[in-house]
Amino acid sequence: MISCTRDSNITGPVTSSTGNVKDNILYTFAVSKDRLGIFDTLSMTLTAFNQANTTDTLYVGSNIFTWSLTNSNGELISSGPTVFDDLIISVVIMPHQSAVLNRLRYSMADIFSTTIQPGLYHLQCKISNGLSLQLNLHCGKSENQITDPSGITSPIYPLKVGNKWTFRETYLSSSGTVFGSDTVSQTIVGEEMINGEKWFLLTSTAYVDQLITTKQDGIYLYYPDINSVVLKYKYPAAMGVEYTSGYEEWTGALLTLVTFQMTVDSTNEVVTVPKGTYQCYNYDAPEVLATFGMQTNEIGSQDILLSNIGPVKEIYGNIIWELISTNF
C-alpha cells in the first residue's frame, strides 16, 4: 500500500497488485494506477501463473471476476461488471508461464458520478473459483486537475464546471413510429490543464465521457489514450463548409483515430425543443465505415444542433435527443 495525505493531488502512475494461489495457479489482480482522480481510468487485470511443472487448462467465462469499490467507511461506491451472457473459453497455460484472464477499464467519472471525496478506498476482486483479493486505492484530485469558477465562454457551447444539459431521448422505428423514450443528461464535472490548455470533462449517462474545450476556430475533443486532438464543431463557419474531424475507435488490438469530413449544414436553423425555440448551427457527420483487417466498425450518421446554450438537439440514426432543461 502506498500512502498519501487525504488532500494531496494524485500523481504519477503507480502499478499495484495482489495475489493468491489455488490448485498451483497464482492469481494476480492488478491496477495500472493506485492513485486516481476524476480524469483517470481504473484499469484492472486478472492474470494466472502456472506454478506446476505440467500444462494446465483453465475454463474462463466473462464473469471470471467481479469487483466492488468501497470507501473507508465500508459504503459501496460502485461494482461490476454486469454480464448478460457467459461465453466460456479455454486458456492453456504452459508450466511456469502466465496468461491474462480478463481486463476491465472504467472511467472514474462514471464510477463516482460526482466529485470524488479524497481518501482511501478498497477495491475487491472476487474470482469465480472462490478466491477474493483486495487492493487499496488512493482517490482524490487528478494530477493536472484545477478549479477555476470562471469557465470558458463559447458562443455555441458554454463550458463551466457544473453545467448540466438534460435531454428527452426518443427511439424511432424504421417507419418513424415512436417505440420508446428515456431521459439522459450531460454534465461538466471537472477541468484540468493539458499542454497549457484548459480542458473540461463532460460526462454522459448514455455515452462515453469526453474531454472538451473551445479554441478560436471551434469546439475540440481530446482523446488522451491516443494523444489526439480533433476539431468537433467548427465555429465560426459558413454554411456548406466541410472540415476534417475524427473519433477514437478500437481496432480489436489497439485504439486509433478514425477521421471523416464534417459538414456545416446550416448556421441559422430554427429548432423547437421542450426547453424552447433556438437558432442553431447544424453539424452533419456522415456514416463512417472503418475497416481494420477482417473487422469493419460502423458509426451511424449524426446531426448535432448547437445554440448559445450548447447542444439543443442531436439525431443519431433512429435516436433523437431534445433538450429539456439546463441548470445555468
C-alpha positions as CSV (number, residue, x, y, z in Angstrom):
1,M,0.0,0.0,0.0
2,I,1.3,3.5,-0.9
3,S,0.1,6.2,1.3
4,C,-0.6,9.9,0.6
5,T,-2.3,12.6,2.6
6,R,-6.1,12.9,2.2
7,D,-5.9,16.2,0.4
8,S,-2.9,15.6,-1.8
9,N,-3.1,15.6,-5.6
10,I,-2.9,12.2,-7.2
11,T,0.4,12.0,-9.0
12,G,2.1,9.5,-11.3
13,P,1.2,6.0,-12.5
14,V,1.8,3.5,-9.7
15,T,1.1,-0.2,-10.6
16,S,-0.3,-2.1,-7.7
17,S,-1.1,-5.8,-7.4
18,T,-2.1,-8.6,-5.0
19,G,-2.3,-12.4,-5.5
20,N,-3.2,-15.7,-4.1
21,V,-2.7,-19.4,-5.0
22,K,-5.2,-22.1,-5.7
23,D,-4.5,-25.5,-7.3
24,N,-0.9,-24.5,-8.2
25,I,-2.2,-21.4,-10.0
26,L,-1.1,-18.0,-8.8
27,Y,-3.9,-15.5,-9.5
28,T,-2.8,-11.8,-9.6
29,F,-5.2,-8.9,-9.5
30,A,-3.5,-5.6,-10.6
31,V,-4.4,-2.0,-11.4
32,S,-2.3,0.2,-13.6
33,K,-2.5,3.1,-11.1
34,D,-3.5,3.0,-7.4
35,R,-3.7,6.8,-7.2
36,L,-6.7,8.0,-9.2
37,G,-8.7,11.2,-9.9
38,I,-11.8,12.1,-11.8
39,F,-10.0,12.3,-15.1
40,D,-8.4,8.9,-14.7
41,T,-9.3,5.4,-15.8
42,L,-9.4,2.5,-13.4
43,S,-7.7,-0.3,-15.4
44,M,-7.9,-3.8,-13.8
45,T,-6.2,-7.0,-14.9
46,L,-6.5,-10.6,-13.7
47,T,-3.7,-12.9,-14.6
48,A,-2.9,-16.6,-13.8
49,F,0.6,-18.0,-13.4
50,N,1.1,-21.8,-13.6
51,Q,3.4,-22.8,-10.8
52,A,3.3,-26.5,-11.7
53,N,5.7,-28.5,-13.9
54,T,2.8,-29.6,-16.1
55,T,0.5,-27.8,-18.5
56,D,-2.9,-26.6,-17.0
57,T,-6.1,-25.6,-18.7
58,L,-8.5,-23.0,-17.2
59,Y,-12.1,-22.6,-18.4
60,V,-12.7,-18.8,-18.3
61,G,-16.0,-17.0,-18.7
62,S,-16.8,-13.3,-19.0
63,N,-17.7,-13.4,-15.3
64,I,-14.3,-14.8,-14.2
65,F,-14.2,-12.0,-11.7
66,T,-16.4,-9.3,-10.2
67,W,-15.2,-6.1,-8.5
68,S,-16.5,-3.7,-5.9
69,L,-15.2,-0.3,-4.7
70,T,-16.0,0.9,-1.2
71,N,-14.8,3.8,0.9
72,S,-13.1,3.7,4.2
73,N,-16.5,3.5,6.0
74,G,-17.5,0.4,4.0
75,E,-20.0,2.2,1.8
76,L,-20.3,0.8,-1.7
77,I,-19.3,3.3,-4.4
78,S,-19.7,1.1,-7.5
79,S,-19.4,-2.5,-8.6
80,G,-19.3,-4.6,-11.8
81,P,-19.3,-5.9,-14.4
82,T,-22.8,-6.6,-15.5
83,V,-22.7,-9.8,-17.5
84,F,-25.6,-10.8,-19.7
85,D,-24.0,-13.9,-21.2
86,D,-21.1,-16.1,-20.2
87,L,-19.1,-17.3,-23.1
88,I,-16.6,-19.9,-21.9
89,I,-13.2,-20.2,-23.5
90,S,-10.3,-22.5,-22.6
91,V,-7.0,-20.9,-21.6
92,V,-4.0,-23.3,-21.8
93,I,-1.1,-22.3,-19.6
94,M,2.3,-23.9,-20.0
95,P,4.5,-24.7,-16.9
96,H,5.8,-21.6,-15.3
97,Q,4.0,-19.3,-17.8
98,S,1.3,-16.8,-17.2
99,A,-1.9,-15.7,-19.1
100,V,-4.2,-12.7,-18.9
101,L,-7.7,-13.9,-17.9
102,N,-9.6,-10.6,-18.2
103,R,-9.1,-6.9,-18.4
104,L,-11.6,-4.2,-17.4
105,R,-11.5,-0.4,-17.8
106,Y,-13.8,2.1,-16.2
107,S,-13.8,5.9,-16.2
108,M,-13.5,7.3,-12.7
109,A,-16.1,9.9,-13.6
110,D,-18.6,7.0,-14.4
111,I,-17.7,5.2,-11.2
112,F,-18.3,8.2,-8.9
113,S,-20.7,10.3,-11.0
114,T,-20.0,13.2,-8.6
115,T,-16.9,14.8,-7.1
116,I,-14.5,12.3,-5.6
117,Q,-14.0,12.7,-1.8
118,P,-10.2,12.4,-1.3
119,G,-9.2,9.4,0.8
120,L,-8.6,5.7,1.0
121,Y,-10.8,3.3,-1.0
122,H,-10.9,-0.5,-1.1
123,L,-11.1,-2.4,-4.4
124,Q,-12.1,-6.0,-4.0
125,C,-11.9,-8.7,-6.7
126,K,-13.9,-11.9,-6.3
127,I,-12.8,-14.7,-8.6
128,S,-15.3,-17.3,-9.7
129,N,-13.2,-20.1,-8.1
130,G,-13.9,-18.6,-4.7
131,L,-10.7,-16.6,-4.2
132,S,-11.1,-13.0,-3.0
133,L,-8.4,-10.3,-3.5
134,Q,-8.2,-6.7,-2.3
135,L,-6.2,-3.6,-3.2
136,N,-6.2,-0.2,-1.6
137,L,-6.6,2.9,-3.8
138,H,-6.0,6.5,-3.0
139,C,-8.5,8.7,-4.8
140,G,-8.8,12.4,-5.0
141,K,-7.7,15.1,-7.5
142,S,-6.1,14.2,-10.8
143,E,-2.5,15.3,-11.3
144,N,-3.4,18.3,-13.5
145,Q,-6.9,19.0,-12.2
146,I,-7.7,22.7,-11.5
147,T,-10.5,24.7,-10.1
148,D,-11.5,27.8,-12.0
149,P,-15.1,29.0,-11.5
150,S,-14.9,31.4,-14.4
151,G,-15.1,28.6,-17.1
152,I,-14.7,29.5,-20.8
153,T,-17.2,31.5,-22.8
154,S,-18.2,30.0,-26.1
155,P,-21.0,31.2,-28.5
156,I,-22.1,27.6,-29.1
157,Y,-21.1,25.6,-26.1
158,P,-20.7,27.2,-22.6
159,L,-18.0,25.4,-20.7
160,K,-18.1,25.6,-16.9
161,V,-17.8,23.0,-14.2
162,G,-21.3,22.2,-13.0
163,N,-23.1,23.0,-16.3
164,K,-25.7,20.3,-17.0
165,W,-27.9,19.5,-20.0
166,T,-30.9,17.2,-19.7
167,F,-32.5,15.6,-22.8
168,R,-35.5,13.6,-23.8
169,E,-34.3,10.6,-25.7
170,T,-36.7,9.2,-28.3
171,Y,-36.4,5.9,-30.2
172,L,-38.0,5.6,-33.6
173,S,-38.8,2.5,-35.7
174,S,-37.8,2.4,-39.4
175,S,-41.3,3.8,-40.2
176,G,-40.8,6.7,-37.9
177,T,-43.1,5.4,-35.1
178,V,-42.0,6.1,-31.5
179,F,-41.4,2.9,-29.6
180,G,-39.6,4.2,-26.5
181,S,-38.2,7.1,-24.7
182,D,-35.9,8.0,-21.8
183,T,-34.1,10.9,-20.1
184,V,-30.4,11.4,-20.5
185,S,-28.0,14.1,-19.2
186,Q,-24.6,15.5,-19.8
187,T,-22.6,17.3,-17.0
188,I,-19.3,19.0,-16.8
189,V,-17.7,17.5,-13.7
190,G,-14.1,18.8,-13.7
191,E,-11.4,20.7,-15.5
192,E,-7.7,20.1,-16.0
193,M,-4.7,21.6,-17.7
194,I,-3.2,19.7,-20.7
195,N,-0.2,21.1,-22.5
196,G,-1.0,24.5,-21.1
197,E,-4.7,24.4,-22.2
198,K,-7.8,24.1,-20.1
199,W,-10.0,21.1,-20.8
200,F,-13.3,20.1,-19.3
201,L,-14.6,16.6,-18.5
202,L,-18.0,16.1,-20.0
203,T,-19.8,13.1,-18.6
204,S,-22.9,11.4,-20.0
205,T,-25.5,9.0,-18.7
206,A,-25.8,7.4,-22.1
207,Y,-22.4,7.6,-23.9
208,V,-18.7,7.8,-23.1
209,D,-17.1,10.7,-21.3
210,Q,-15.3,13.3,-23.3
211,L,-12.6,16.0,-22.7
212,I,-13.8,19.2,-24.4
213,T,-12.5,22.7,-24.9
214,T,-13.0,25.7,-27.1
215,K,-10.4,27.4,-29.3
216,Q,-10.5,30.3,-31.8
217,D,-11.9,28.1,-34.6
218,G,-14.4,26.0,-32.6
219,I,-15.0,23.2,-30.1
220,Y,-12.4,20.5,-29.8
221,L,-12.2,17.0,-28.2
222,Y,-9.1,15.3,-26.8
223,Y,-8.6,11.6,-26.7
224,P,-5.8,11.0,-24.1
225,D,-5.3,7.3,-24.8
226,I,-4.1,8.1,-28.3
227,N,-3.0,11.7,-27.6
228,S,-5.2,13.1,-30.4
229,V,-7.0,16.5,-30.5
230,V,-9.8,16.8,-33.1
231,L,-12.0,19.7,-34.2
232,K,-15.6,18.6,-33.4
233,Y,-17.6,21.7,-34.2
234,K,-16.1,24.4,-36.4
235,Y,-17.1,28.0,-35.3
236,P,-17.4,30.5,-36.8
237,A,-18.2,28.8,-40.1
238,A,-20.2,29.4,-43.3
239,M,-23.0,27.1,-44.4
240,G,-21.7,24.2,-46.6
241,V,-18.2,24.3,-45.1
242,E,-16.5,20.9,-44.8
243,Y,-13.7,20.1,-42.4
244,T,-11.8,17.1,-41.0
245,S,-13.0,15.7,-37.7
246,G,-12.5,12.3,-36.1
247,Y,-13.2,9.9,-33.2
248,E,-11.4,7.2,-31.2
249,E,-12.0,3.6,-32.3
250,W,-11.0,0.2,-31.1
251,T,-9.5,-1.9,-33.9
252,G,-9.6,-5.2,-31.9
253,A,-6.0,-4.8,-31.0
254,L,-5.5,-1.1,-30.2
255,L,-7.1,2.3,-30.1
256,T,-6.7,4.5,-33.2
257,L,-8.1,7.8,-34.6
258,V,-10.6,7.5,-37.5
259,T,-11.1,10.7,-39.5
260,F,-14.0,11.8,-41.6
261,Q,-15.5,15.0,-43.1
262,M,-18.0,17.0,-41.1
263,T,-20.3,19.5,-42.8
264,V,-21.9,22.7,-41.6
265,D,-25.5,22.2,-43.0
266,S,-26.8,25.5,-41.5
267,T,-25.8,28.4,-39.4
268,N,-29.2,29.7,-38.6
269,E,-31.6,26.7,-38.4
270,V,-34.6,27.4,-36.1
271,V,-35.3,24.4,-33.8
272,T,-38.0,24.0,-31.2
273,V,-37.5,21.5,-28.4
274,P,-39.2,21.1,-25.0
275,K,-37.0,23.8,-23.5
276,G,-37.8,26.4,-26.1
277,T,-37.0,27.7,-29.6
278,Y,-33.4,28.4,-30.6
279,Q,-31.4,29.5,-33.7
280,C,-28.7,26.8,-34.2
281,Y,-25.7,25.7,-36.2
282,N,-26.4,22.3,-37.7
283,Y,-23.4,20.0,-37.9
284,D,-23.7,16.8,-40.0
285,A,-21.4,13.8,-39.6
286,P,-21.8,11.1,-42.3
287,E,-22.0,7.4,-41.7
288,V,-18.4,6.1,-41.2
289,L,-17.2,2.6,-42.0
290,A,-13.7,1.9,-40.5
291,T,-12.1,-1.3,-41.7
292,F,-9.3,-3.0,-39.7
293,G,-8.1,-6.2,-41.3
294,M,-11.2,-8.5,-41.3
295,Q,-13.2,-6.2,-39.0
296,T,-15.4,-3.4,-40.1
297,N,-16.8,-0.9,-37.5
298,E,-19.8,1.2,-38.4
299,I,-20.6,4.5,-36.9
300,G,-24.0,5.9,-38.0
301,S,-24.7,9.4,-39.2
302,Q,-25.3,12.2,-36.8
303,D,-26.8,15.6,-36.8
304,I,-26.0,17.9,-33.9
305,L,-27.6,21.3,-33.4
306,L,-25.9,23.8,-31.2
307,S,-27.1,27.2,-29.9
308,N,-25.8,29.8,-27.5
309,I,-26.7,27.3,-24.6
310,G,-24.9,24.4,-26.2
311,P,-26.5,21.2,-27.6
312,V,-30.2,21.6,-28.3
313,K,-31.0,18.6,-30.5
314,E,-29.0,15.6,-31.6
315,I,-30.0,12.9,-34.1
316,Y,-28.2,9.5,-34.1
317,G,-29.9,7.4,-36.7
318,N,-33.2,6.4,-35.2
319,I,-32.4,8.0,-31.8
320,I,-33.3,11.7,-31.1
321,W,-32.2,13.8,-28.2
322,E,-34.1,17.0,-27.5
323,L,-33.2,19.5,-24.8
324,I,-35.5,19.6,-21.8
325,S,-33.5,21.8,-19.4
326,T,-30.2,23.2,-18.3
327,N,-29.1,24.4,-14.8
328,F,-27.5,27.6,-15.9
